[in-house]
Amino acid sequence: MKDSATGDAKIPELADQLVTAKNNYKLLHPSEDFKGVCIIQSDKSVEFKILRKVMFSAATAGYQNVNFAVRPKAKGNVAAGPAAAE
């Protein structure tokens, strides 16, 4: 399936798993509304066209609140993360 606005295809396996997770949430929490929150974490080397497919897949599965998890830059020239502690 292609998005007519952007020409991007969704990732069917991802969309199916997200729909399953949404349906499971609704079964486990029948008195709560599904908020549709999706947090994407990606390496900076991943091309945006791939991220766009992930975002489109999430949106078609009912996740309308898409956010990105980011790691803040380290101050100065010190690298952030586990390798910096070595």
N, C-alpha and C positions, 0 to 999 in steps of 0.2 A: 504494500500500500504506500502510495506516495502522497506527500503533503502538496496540494496544488499550489500553495503560496510560495514554497521554497524549493520544491522538487526533491526534498529529502525523504528518504525512506525510513520507516521506523525499523527497529530491531525486533523482529517478531518474538524471539525467545525471551528477551528482556521484558517486552510488553506483557507477554503471557504470565511471567513470574510476578510482575507487579500487580496484575489484575488478581492473581491468586492471593497475594499478600493482602490486598485491599479487601477481598471477600472474606479471608480469614479474620481480619481485624473486625469486620462488621459482625461476624458470627461470635467472636469472643467478647465484643463490647457492644451489645445490641442497643444500649441506652445512650451511646455516645455517637456524635457525628464524626464521619471520616474527614480528617482535615487535609488529606492529600499532600503531606509534606514529603519532599524528596531532597536528600542532601547528596550532592555529587562531589566526590573527591577524585582528583585527577592529577597526573604528573604534567608538568609544563610542556613535556615533549609530545603530548597527545594533540593531534590536529583538531582545530575547532570544528571541522565538519563531522568528526566522530562525536564530539560533545553535543553537537546540534542534533544528531540522530538519537543520542541518549535522552536529551531533553524532550524531543518530539515523542519518543516512545513512552516516556513518563507521562506526558500530557495526554496522550491517547488512552493511557491506562487509568486516567482519573486523578493523576497527581498534578494539581495545578499550582502548588506552592513549591517551586524548585529553587534550591539554594546551593551555593558552592562552599565547601570547606576549604579554607586557605590557611597556609602557614605564614605568619608574619615574617618579614625580612629581619635578619639579625642586624643589630646596630654595628656600625663599623665594617671591617672586613672579616669578621669572625663568622664562620659558617654555622648555620643552624642545624640541629638534628643530632642523632646519636654519634655520627662520625666526628663531630666537633669536640666531643668529650674525651676522645682518645688521646 
